[in-house]
Amino acid sequence: MKSSMTKASHKGMSFYHKRFHVTTKKNYKHMKKSFNIYLVLAAFTTLACTQSCVEAEDLATPNVASPVLVLLNGTSFGAESPVTVGTRFLELDKTNILDYTKGIDSIPVPNLNIAVFISNTNEVANLVTSSDGSADLVISWADLGLASAKTGSSVRLEFAGIYKNVSFRKYHTVRVK
C-alpha cells in the first residue's frame, strides 16, 4: 500500500518504513500504564489546587497582635557591671492611620506590671512602668543564672505582661562583653 509506506534513504540505501504506528499488546500495556500515571497526577494536582483555596476556620495557635509596642535598649554589658536594660511600653493609637498628616500616635502606658523571666519559667524581676511608660531593669549576672560571667555568655530575657486583657511577651538577649 503506497499510502501507508514512505520511502526513505540513508547513505545510499533506500528502504521502506510504515508511516502509521501499529498498536501491539506490549504497546497497549505501556500506553495504559502511562495514561493511569497521568490520571493520578491530574487528580493530585486538582486536589492540591482546590484545597489550597479553602479558608481556615480556626488557627492551630491563635495569633493576636500585641496590645503594646515594647522598646528595649541595652544588649552588651561587662562581666563586672550590672545588666541594665531600659524599657518603654507604648500603646499605638491607629485611629488616624489613613491620614498621612497625622499618622499613628504612640501613647505611653503608665502603671503596667511587667514580669521578667529567664528560661521561660524562672521569674527574676517585676517592673512597673512610670508615667512616661518606661521602666529600667537593673540586675546582676548572678541573678540571671551566670555565677561567673565570661565573655561571650548570653541570657535570653522575656518581658511579659497583660494590657487590656491581652497578654504579651517580648524576648531580648543580653551578652557579656
PyMOL commands that place a pseudoatom at each C-alpha (Angstrom):
pseudoatom trace, name=CA, resn=MET, resi=1, chain=A, elem=C, hetatm=0, pos=[0.000, 0.000, 0.000]
pseudoatom trace, name=CA, resn=LYS, resi=2, chain=A, elem=C, hetatm=0, pos=[1.539, 3.181, -1.170]
pseudoatom trace, name=CA, resn=SER, resi=3, chain=A, elem=C, hetatm=0, pos=[-0.358, 5.443, 1.273]
pseudoatom trace, name=CA, resn=SER, resi=4, chain=A, elem=C, hetatm=0, pos=[0.970, 3.714, 4.366]
pseudoatom trace, name=CA, resn=MET, resi=5, chain=A, elem=C, hetatm=0, pos=[4.567, 3.300, 3.217]
pseudoatom trace, name=CA, resn=THR, resi=6, chain=A, elem=C, hetatm=0, pos=[7.143, 6.019, 2.790]
pseudoatom trace, name=CA, resn=LYS, resi=7, chain=A, elem=C, hetatm=0, pos=[10.446, 5.676, 1.040]
pseudoatom trace, name=CA, resn=ALA, resi=8, chain=A, elem=C, hetatm=0, pos=[13.482, 6.882, 2.980]
pseudoatom trace, name=CA, resn=SER, resi=9, chain=A, elem=C, hetatm=0, pos=[17.145, 6.830, 2.137]
pseudoatom trace, name=CA, resn=HIS, resi=10, chain=A, elem=C, hetatm=0, pos=[20.226, 6.872, 4.278]
pseudoatom trace, name=CA, resn=LYS, resi=11, chain=A, elem=C, hetatm=0, pos=[23.762, 6.915, 2.839]
pseudoatom trace, name=CA, resn=GLY, resi=12, chain=A, elem=C, hetatm=0, pos=[22.753, 5.494, -0.467]
pseudoatom trace, name=CA, resn=MET, resi=13, chain=A, elem=C, hetatm=0, pos=[20.488, 2.788, 0.916]
pseudoatom trace, name=CA, resn=SER, resi=14, chain=A, elem=C, hetatm=0, pos=[16.789, 3.004, 0.356]
pseudoatom trace, name=CA, resn=PHE, resi=15, chain=A, elem=C, hetatm=0, pos=[14.181, 1.259, 2.468]
pseudoatom trace, name=CA, resn=TYR, resi=16, chain=A, elem=C, hetatm=0, pos=[10.527, 1.494, 3.311]
pseudoatom trace, name=CA, resn=HIS, resi=17, chain=A, elem=C, hetatm=0, pos=[9.041, 2.161, 6.755]
pseudoatom trace, name=CA, resn=LYS, resi=18, chain=A, elem=C, hetatm=0, pos=[5.464, 2.442, 7.952]
pseudoatom trace, name=CA, resn=ARG, resi=19, chain=A, elem=C, hetatm=0, pos=[4.067, 5.884, 8.438]
pseudoatom trace, name=CA, resn=PHE, resi=20, chain=A, elem=C, hetatm=0, pos=[1.428, 4.818, 10.961]
pseudoatom trace, name=CA, resn=HIS, resi=21, chain=A, elem=C, hetatm=0, pos=[2.234, 3.217, 14.310]
pseudoatom trace, name=CA, resn=VAL, resi=22, chain=A, elem=C, hetatm=0, pos=[0.849, -0.270, 14.814]
pseudoatom trace, name=CA, resn=THR, resi=23, chain=A, elem=C, hetatm=0, pos=[-0.528, -0.870, 18.319]
pseudoatom trace, name=CA, resn=THR, resi=24, chain=A, elem=C, hetatm=0, pos=[0.691, -4.146, 19.730]
pseudoatom trace, name=CA, resn=LYS, resi=25, chain=A, elem=C, hetatm=0, pos=[-0.220, -5.789, 23.047]
pseudoatom trace, name=CA, resn=LYS, resi=26, chain=A, elem=C, hetatm=0, pos=[3.052, -4.564, 24.600]
pseudoatom trace, name=CA, resn=ASN, resi=27, chain=A, elem=C, hetatm=0, pos=[2.466, -1.007, 23.413]
pseudoatom trace, name=CA, resn=TYR, resi=28, chain=A, elem=C, hetatm=0, pos=[-1.124, -1.107, 24.669]
pseudoatom trace, name=CA, resn=LYS, resi=29, chain=A, elem=C, hetatm=0, pos=[0.015, -2.041, 28.206]
pseudoatom trace, name=CA, resn=HIS, resi=30, chain=A, elem=C, hetatm=0, pos=[2.590, 0.747, 28.171]
pseudoatom trace, name=CA, resn=MET, resi=31, chain=A, elem=C, hetatm=0, pos=[0.015, 3.280, 26.965]
pseudoatom trace, name=CA, resn=LYS, resi=32, chain=A, elem=C, hetatm=0, pos=[-2.464, 2.165, 29.629]
pseudoatom trace, name=CA, resn=LYS, resi=33, chain=A, elem=C, hetatm=0, pos=[0.195, 2.475, 32.359]
pseudoatom trace, name=CA, resn=SER, resi=34, chain=A, elem=C, hetatm=0, pos=[1.185, 5.953, 31.138]
pseudoatom trace, name=CA, resn=PHE, resi=35, chain=A, elem=C, hetatm=0, pos=[-2.451, 7.017, 30.994]
pseudoatom trace, name=CA, resn=ASN, resi=36, chain=A, elem=C, hetatm=0, pos=[-3.016, 5.843, 34.585]
pseudoatom trace, name=CA, resn=ILE, resi=37, chain=A, elem=C, hetatm=0, pos=[0.052, 7.750, 35.787]
pseudoatom trace, name=CA, resn=TYR, resi=38, chain=A, elem=C, hetatm=0, pos=[-1.139, 10.937, 34.077]
pseudoatom trace, name=CA, resn=LEU, resi=39, chain=A, elem=C, hetatm=0, pos=[-4.623, 10.432, 35.502]
pseudoatom trace, name=CA, resn=VAL, resi=40, chain=A, elem=C, hetatm=0, pos=[-3.268, 10.111, 39.066]
pseudoatom trace, name=CA, resn=LEU, resi=41, chain=A, elem=C, hetatm=0, pos=[-1.049, 13.189, 38.606]
pseudoatom trace, name=CA, resn=ALA, resi=42, chain=A, elem=C, hetatm=0, pos=[-4.005, 15.186, 37.299]
pseudoatom trace, name=CA, resn=ALA, resi=43, chain=A, elem=C, hetatm=0, pos=[-6.121, 14.093, 40.283]
pseudoatom trace, name=CA, resn=PHE, resi=44, chain=A, elem=C, hetatm=0, pos=[-3.425, 15.146, 42.781]
pseudoatom trace, name=CA, resn=THR, resi=45, chain=A, elem=C, hetatm=0, pos=[-2.933, 18.478, 41.019]
pseudoatom trace, name=CA, resn=THR, resi=46, chain=A, elem=C, hetatm=0, pos=[-6.669, 19.168, 41.047]
pseudoatom trace, name=CA, resn=LEU, resi=47, chain=A, elem=C, hetatm=0, pos=[-6.894, 18.212, 44.711]
pseudoatom trace, name=CA, resn=ALA, resi=48, chain=A, elem=C, hetatm=0, pos=[-3.938, 20.429, 45.647]
pseudoatom trace, name=CA, resn=CYS, resi=49, chain=A, elem=C, hetatm=0, pos=[-5.331, 23.419, 43.749]
pseudoatom trace, name=CA, resn=THR, resi=50, chain=A, elem=C, hetatm=0, pos=[-8.813, 23.147, 45.221]
pseudoatom trace, name=CA, resn=GLN, resi=51, chain=A, elem=C, hetatm=0, pos=[-7.654, 22.514, 48.798]
pseudoatom trace, name=CA, resn=SER, resi=52, chain=A, elem=C, hetatm=0, pos=[-5.223, 25.420, 48.805]
pseudoatom trace, name=CA, resn=CYS, resi=53, chain=A, elem=C, hetatm=0, pos=[-8.125, 27.827, 48.372]
pseudoatom trace, name=CA, resn=VAL, resi=54, chain=A, elem=C, hetatm=0, pos=[-10.018, 26.650, 51.461]
pseudoatom trace, name=CA, resn=GLU, resi=55, chain=A, elem=C, hetatm=0, pos=[-10.040, 29.248, 54.237]
pseudoatom trace, name=CA, resn=ALA, resi=56, chain=A, elem=C, hetatm=0, pos=[-9.097, 28.066, 57.709]
pseudoatom trace, name=CA, resn=GLU, resi=57, chain=A, elem=C, hetatm=0, pos=[-11.845, 28.451, 60.285]
pseudoatom trace, name=CA, resn=ASP, resi=58, chain=A, elem=C, hetatm=0, pos=[-9.610, 28.320, 63.359]
pseudoatom trace, name=CA, resn=LEU, resi=59, chain=A, elem=C, hetatm=0, pos=[-5.851, 28.515, 63.536]
pseudoatom trace, name=CA, resn=ALA, resi=60, chain=A, elem=C, hetatm=0, pos=[-3.939, 25.871, 65.469]
pseudoatom trace, name=CA, resn=THR, resi=61, chain=A, elem=C, hetatm=0, pos=[-2.425, 28.615, 67.617]
pseudoatom trace, name=CA, resn=PRO, resi=62, chain=A, elem=C, hetatm=0, pos=[-4.390, 31.852, 67.810]
pseudoatom trace, name=CA, resn=ASN, resi=63, chain=A, elem=C, hetatm=0, pos=[-2.296, 34.809, 66.702]
pseudoatom trace, name=CA, resn=VAL, resi=64, chain=A, elem=C, hetatm=0, pos=[-3.226, 38.048, 68.398]
pseudoatom trace, name=CA, resn=ALA, resi=65, chain=A, elem=C, hetatm=0, pos=[-1.405, 41.296, 67.782]
pseudoatom trace, name=CA, resn=SER, resi=66, chain=A, elem=C, hetatm=0, pos=[0.449, 42.640, 70.786]
pseudoatom trace, name=CA, resn=PRO, resi=67, chain=A, elem=C, hetatm=0, pos=[-1.559, 45.358, 72.538]
pseudoatom trace, name=CA, resn=VAL, resi=68, chain=A, elem=C, hetatm=0, pos=[1.596, 47.399, 73.218]
pseudoatom trace, name=CA, resn=LEU, resi=69, chain=A, elem=C, hetatm=0, pos=[4.797, 48.320, 71.452]
pseudoatom trace, name=CA, resn=VAL, resi=70, chain=A, elem=C, hetatm=0, pos=[7.792, 47.204, 73.535]
pseudoatom trace, name=CA, resn=LEU, resi=71, chain=A, elem=C, hetatm=0, pos=[11.082, 49.058, 73.026]
pseudoatom trace, name=CA, resn=LEU, resi=72, chain=A, elem=C, hetatm=0, pos=[14.183, 47.593, 74.725]
pseudoatom trace, name=CA, resn=ASN, resi=73, chain=A, elem=C, hetatm=0, pos=[17.646, 49.219, 74.995]
pseudoatom trace, name=CA, resn=GLY, resi=74, chain=A, elem=C, hetatm=0, pos=[20.882, 47.576, 76.091]
pseudoatom trace, name=CA, resn=THR, resi=75, chain=A, elem=C, hetatm=0, pos=[22.389, 44.315, 74.868]
pseudoatom trace, name=CA, resn=SER, resi=76, chain=A, elem=C, hetatm=0, pos=[26.081, 44.072, 75.875]
pseudoatom trace, name=CA, resn=PHE, resi=77, chain=A, elem=C, hetatm=0, pos=[27.442, 44.603, 79.376]
pseudoatom trace, name=CA, resn=GLY, resi=78, chain=A, elem=C, hetatm=0, pos=[30.743, 43.988, 81.151]
pseudoatom trace, name=CA, resn=ALA, resi=79, chain=A, elem=C, hetatm=0, pos=[31.221, 40.931, 83.352]
pseudoatom trace, name=CA, resn=GLU, resi=80, chain=A, elem=C, hetatm=0, pos=[31.629, 43.058, 86.498]
pseudoatom trace, name=CA, resn=SER, resi=81, chain=A, elem=C, hetatm=0, pos=[28.918, 45.628, 85.749]
pseudoatom trace, name=CA, resn=PRO, resi=82, chain=A, elem=C, hetatm=0, pos=[25.191, 45.072, 86.351]
pseudoatom trace, name=CA, resn=VAL, resi=83, chain=A, elem=C, hetatm=0, pos=[22.835, 44.377, 83.471]
pseudoatom trace, name=CA, resn=THR, resi=84, chain=A, elem=C, hetatm=0, pos=[20.761, 47.495, 82.779]
pseudoatom trace, name=CA, resn=VAL, resi=85, chain=A, elem=C, hetatm=0, pos=[18.004, 47.163, 80.192]
pseudoatom trace, name=CA, resn=GLY, resi=86, chain=A, elem=C, hetatm=0, pos=[15.878, 50.227, 79.515]
pseudoatom trace, name=CA, resn=THR, resi=87, chain=A, elem=C, hetatm=0, pos=[12.280, 49.512, 78.512]
pseudoatom trace, name=CA, resn=ARG, resi=88, chain=A, elem=C, hetatm=0, pos=[9.437, 51.587, 77.101]
pseudoatom trace, name=CA, resn=PHE, resi=89, chain=A, elem=C, hetatm=0, pos=[5.863, 50.436, 76.653]
pseudoatom trace, name=CA, resn=LEU, resi=90, chain=A, elem=C, hetatm=0, pos=[3.640, 52.341, 74.225]
pseudoatom trace, name=CA, resn=GLU, resi=91, chain=A, elem=C, hetatm=0, pos=[0.075, 51.874, 73.054]
pseudoatom trace, name=CA, resn=LEU, resi=92, chain=A, elem=C, hetatm=0, pos=[-0.379, 52.544, 69.349]
pseudoatom trace, name=CA, resn=ASP, resi=93, chain=A, elem=C, hetatm=0, pos=[-3.428, 54.671, 68.572]
pseudoatom trace, name=CA, resn=LYS, resi=94, chain=A, elem=C, hetatm=0, pos=[-4.306, 53.820, 64.973]
pseudoatom trace, name=CA, resn=THR, resi=95, chain=A, elem=C, hetatm=0, pos=[-7.446, 55.935, 64.594]
pseudoatom trace, name=CA, resn=ASN, resi=96, chain=A, elem=C, hetatm=0, pos=[-5.694, 58.290, 62.140]
pseudoatom trace, name=CA, resn=ILE, resi=97, chain=A, elem=C, hetatm=0, pos=[-3.815, 55.598, 60.230]
pseudoatom trace, name=CA, resn=LEU, resi=98, chain=A, elem=C, hetatm=0, pos=[-5.263, 56.645, 56.864]
pseudoatom trace, name=CA, resn=ASP, resi=99, chain=A, elem=C, hetatm=0, pos=[-4.490, 60.350, 57.330]
pseudoatom trace, name=CA, resn=TYR, resi=100, chain=A, elem=C, hetatm=0, pos=[-0.846, 60.803, 56.337]
pseudoatom trace, name=CA, resn=THR, resi=101, chain=A, elem=C, hetatm=0, pos=[-0.707, 64.223, 58.041]
pseudoatom trace, name=CA, resn=LYS, resi=102, chain=A, elem=C, hetatm=0, pos=[-1.499, 62.703, 61.466]
pseudoatom trace, name=CA, resn=GLY, resi=103, chain=A, elem=C, hetatm=0, pos=[-0.388, 59.052, 61.345]
pseudoatom trace, name=CA, resn=ILE, resi=104, chain=A, elem=C, hetatm=0, pos=[-0.180, 56.662, 64.293]
pseudoatom trace, name=CA, resn=ASP, resi=105, chain=A, elem=C, hetatm=0, pos=[0.158, 58.076, 67.811]
pseudoatom trace, name=CA, resn=SER, resi=106, chain=A, elem=C, hetatm=0, pos=[2.364, 56.409, 70.427]
pseudoatom trace, name=CA, resn=ILE, resi=107, chain=A, elem=C, hetatm=0, pos=[0.800, 56.772, 73.860]
pseudoatom trace, name=CA, resn=PRO, resi=108, chain=A, elem=C, hetatm=0, pos=[2.880, 55.798, 76.938]
pseudoatom trace, name=CA, resn=VAL, resi=109, chain=A, elem=C, hetatm=0, pos=[1.356, 53.059, 79.116]
pseudoatom trace, name=CA, resn=PRO, resi=110, chain=A, elem=C, hetatm=0, pos=[1.709, 54.006, 82.818]
pseudoatom trace, name=CA, resn=ASN, resi=111, chain=A, elem=C, hetatm=0, pos=[1.458, 51.618, 85.811]
pseudoatom trace, name=CA, resn=LEU, resi=112, chain=A, elem=C, hetatm=0, pos=[1.871, 48.480, 83.711]
pseudoatom trace, name=CA, resn=ASN, resi=113, chain=A, elem=C, hetatm=0, pos=[3.115, 45.431, 85.629]
pseudoatom trace, name=CA, resn=ILE, resi=114, chain=A, elem=C, hetatm=0, pos=[5.897, 43.612, 83.793]
pseudoatom trace, name=CA, resn=ALA, resi=115, chain=A, elem=C, hetatm=0, pos=[7.387, 40.275, 84.833]
pseudoatom trace, name=CA, resn=VAL, resi=116, chain=A, elem=C, hetatm=0, pos=[10.899, 39.399, 83.629]
pseudoatom trace, name=CA, resn=PHE, resi=117, chain=A, elem=C, hetatm=0, pos=[11.682, 35.707, 83.093]
pseudoatom trace, name=CA, resn=ILE, resi=118, chain=A, elem=C, hetatm=0, pos=[14.665, 33.581, 82.131]
pseudoatom trace, name=CA, resn=SER, resi=119, chain=A, elem=C, hetatm=0, pos=[14.262, 30.025, 80.806]
pseudoatom trace, name=CA, resn=ASN, resi=120, chain=A, elem=C, hetatm=0, pos=[10.511, 30.590, 80.239]
pseudoatom trace, name=CA, resn=THR, resi=121, chain=A, elem=C, hetatm=0, pos=[9.558, 29.911, 83.879]
pseudoatom trace, name=CA, resn=ASN, resi=122, chain=A, elem=C, hetatm=0, pos=[12.100, 31.481, 86.253]
pseudoatom trace, name=CA, resn=GLU, resi=123, chain=A, elem=C, hetatm=0, pos=[10.874, 34.927, 87.234]
pseudoatom trace, name=CA, resn=VAL, resi=124, chain=A, elem=C, hetatm=0, pos=[13.833, 37.174, 88.085]
pseudoatom trace, name=CA, resn=ALA, resi=125, chain=A, elem=C, hetatm=0, pos=[12.223, 40.621, 88.427]
pseudoatom trace, name=CA, resn=ASN, resi=126, chain=A, elem=C, hetatm=0, pos=[8.998, 42.622, 88.461]
pseudoatom trace, name=CA, resn=LEU, resi=127, chain=A, elem=C, hetatm=0, pos=[8.797, 46.078, 86.942]
pseudoatom trace, name=CA, resn=VAL, resi=128, chain=A, elem=C, hetatm=0, pos=[6.120, 48.790, 86.979]
pseudoatom trace, name=CA, resn=THR, resi=129, chain=A, elem=C, hetatm=0, pos=[6.142, 51.438, 84.262]
pseudoatom trace, name=CA, resn=SER, resi=130, chain=A, elem=C, hetatm=0, pos=[6.282, 55.128, 85.138]
pseudoatom trace, name=CA, resn=SER, resi=131, chain=A, elem=C, hetatm=0, pos=[4.016, 57.851, 83.748]
pseudoatom trace, name=CA, resn=ASP, resi=132, chain=A, elem=C, hetatm=0, pos=[6.099, 58.009, 80.545]
pseudoatom trace, name=CA, resn=GLY, resi=133, chain=A, elem=C, hetatm=0, pos=[5.768, 54.225, 80.009]
pseudoatom trace, name=CA, resn=SER, resi=134, chain=A, elem=C, hetatm=0, pos=[9.377, 53.423, 80.908]
pseudoatom trace, name=CA, resn=ALA, resi=135, chain=A, elem=C, hetatm=0, pos=[10.955, 51.055, 83.413]
pseudoatom trace, name=CA, resn=ASP, resi=136, chain=A, elem=C, hetatm=0, pos=[14.573, 50.027, 83.900]
pseudoatom trace, name=CA, resn=LEU, resi=137, chain=A, elem=C, hetatm=0, pos=[15.741, 46.532, 84.706]
pseudoatom trace, name=CA, resn=VAL, resi=138, chain=A, elem=C, hetatm=0, pos=[18.932, 46.589, 86.785]
pseudoatom trace, name=CA, resn=ILE, resi=139, chain=A, elem=C, hetatm=0, pos=[20.093, 43.099, 87.759]
pseudoatom trace, name=CA, resn=SER, resi=140, chain=A, elem=C, hetatm=0, pos=[23.347, 41.214, 88.311]
pseudoatom trace, name=CA, resn=TRP, resi=141, chain=A, elem=C, hetatm=0, pos=[24.677, 38.414, 86.127]
pseudoatom trace, name=CA, resn=ALA, resi=142, chain=A, elem=C, hetatm=0, pos=[24.408, 36.040, 89.107]
pseudoatom trace, name=CA, resn=ASP, resi=143, chain=A, elem=C, hetatm=0, pos=[20.665, 36.763, 89.383]
pseudoatom trace, name=CA, resn=LEU, resi=144, chain=A, elem=C, hetatm=0, pos=[20.385, 35.873, 85.690]
pseudoatom trace, name=CA, resn=GLY, resi=145, chain=A, elem=C, hetatm=0, pos=[21.937, 32.458, 86.312]
pseudoatom trace, name=CA, resn=LEU, resi=146, chain=A, elem=C, hetatm=0, pos=[25.545, 33.259, 85.372]
pseudoatom trace, name=CA, resn=ALA, resi=147, chain=A, elem=C, hetatm=0, pos=[27.555, 32.899, 88.594]
pseudoatom trace, name=CA, resn=SER, resi=148, chain=A, elem=C, hetatm=0, pos=[30.810, 33.552, 86.726]
pseudoatom trace, name=CA, resn=ALA, resi=149, chain=A, elem=C, hetatm=0, pos=[30.035, 35.731, 83.719]
pseudoatom trace, name=CA, resn=LYS, resi=150, chain=A, elem=C, hetatm=0, pos=[32.510, 35.087, 80.887]
pseudoatom trace, name=CA, resn=THR, resi=151, chain=A, elem=C, hetatm=0, pos=[32.930, 36.968, 77.649]
pseudoatom trace, name=CA, resn=GLY, resi=152, chain=A, elem=C, hetatm=0, pos=[30.526, 35.651, 75.032]
pseudoatom trace, name=CA, resn=SER, resi=153, chain=A, elem=C, hetatm=0, pos=[27.961, 34.263, 77.505]
pseudoatom trace, name=CA, resn=SER, resi=154, chain=A, elem=C, hetatm=0, pos=[24.366, 35.295, 76.874]
pseudoatom trace, name=CA, resn=VAL, resi=155, chain=A, elem=C, hetatm=0, pos=[20.979, 35.103, 78.580]
pseudoatom trace, name=CA, resn=ARG, resi=156, chain=A, elem=C, hetatm=0, pos=[17.569, 35.382, 76.937]
pseudoatom trace, name=CA, resn=LEU, resi=157, chain=A, elem=C, hetatm=0, pos=[15.193, 37.603, 78.887]
pseudoatom trace, name=CA, resn=GLU, resi=158, chain=A, elem=C, hetatm=0, pos=[11.424, 37.563, 78.475]
pseudoatom trace, name=CA, resn=PHE, resi=159, chain=A, elem=C, hetatm=0, pos=[9.374, 40.619, 79.351]
pseudoatom trace, name=CA, resn=ALA, resi=160, chain=A, elem=C, hetatm=0, pos=[5.741, 39.600, 79.878]
pseudoatom trace, name=CA, resn=GLY, resi=161, chain=A, elem=C, hetatm=0, pos=[2.602, 41.424, 80.894]
pseudoatom trace, name=CA, resn=ILE, resi=162, chain=A, elem=C, hetatm=0, pos=[-1.125, 41.877, 80.356]
pseudoatom trace, name=CA, resn=TYR, resi=163, chain=A, elem=C, hetatm=0, pos=[-2.698, 45.003, 78.868]
pseudoatom trace, name=CA, resn=LYS, resi=164, chain=A, elem=C, hetatm=0, pos=[-6.427, 45.362, 78.163]
pseudoatom trace, name=CA, resn=ASN, resi=165, chain=A, elem=C, hetatm=0, pos=[-6.897, 41.641, 78.942]
pseudoatom trace, name=CA, resn=VAL, resi=166, chain=A, elem=C, hetatm=0, pos=[-4.425, 40.628, 76.221]
pseudoatom trace, name=CA, resn=SER, resi=167, chain=A, elem=C, hetatm=0, pos=[-1.170, 39.038, 77.316]
pseudoatom trace, name=CA, resn=PHE, resi=168, chain=A, elem=C, hetatm=0, pos=[2.078, 39.805, 75.521]
pseudoatom trace, name=CA, resn=ARG, resi=169, chain=A, elem=C, hetatm=0, pos=[5.693, 38.681, 75.672]
pseudoatom trace, name=CA, resn=LYS, resi=170, chain=A, elem=C, hetatm=0, pos=[8.873, 40.225, 74.244]
pseudoatom trace, name=CA, resn=TYR, resi=171, chain=A, elem=C, hetatm=0, pos=[12.221, 38.411, 74.055]
pseudoatom trace, name=CA, resn=HIS, resi=172, chain=A, elem=C, hetatm=0, pos=[15.564, 40.153, 74.498]
pseudoatom trace, name=CA, resn=THR, resi=173, chain=A, elem=C, hetatm=0, pos=[19.091, 38.721, 74.653]
pseudoatom trace, name=CA, resn=VAL, resi=174, chain=A, elem=C, hetatm=0, pos=[21.845, 40.247, 76.797]
pseudoatom trace, name=CA, resn=ARG, resi=175, chain=A, elem=C, hetatm=0, pos=[25.526, 39.330, 76.338]
pseudoatom trace, name=CA, resn=VAL, resi=176, chain=A, elem=C, hetatm=0, pos=[28.706, 39.607, 78.357]
pseudoatom trace, name=CA, resn=LYS, resi=177, chain=A, elem=C, hetatm=0, pos=[31.341, 41.840, 76.698]
for i in range(1, 177): cmd.bond("trace and resi %d" % i, "trace and resi %d" % (i + 1))
show_as sticks, trace
zoom trace
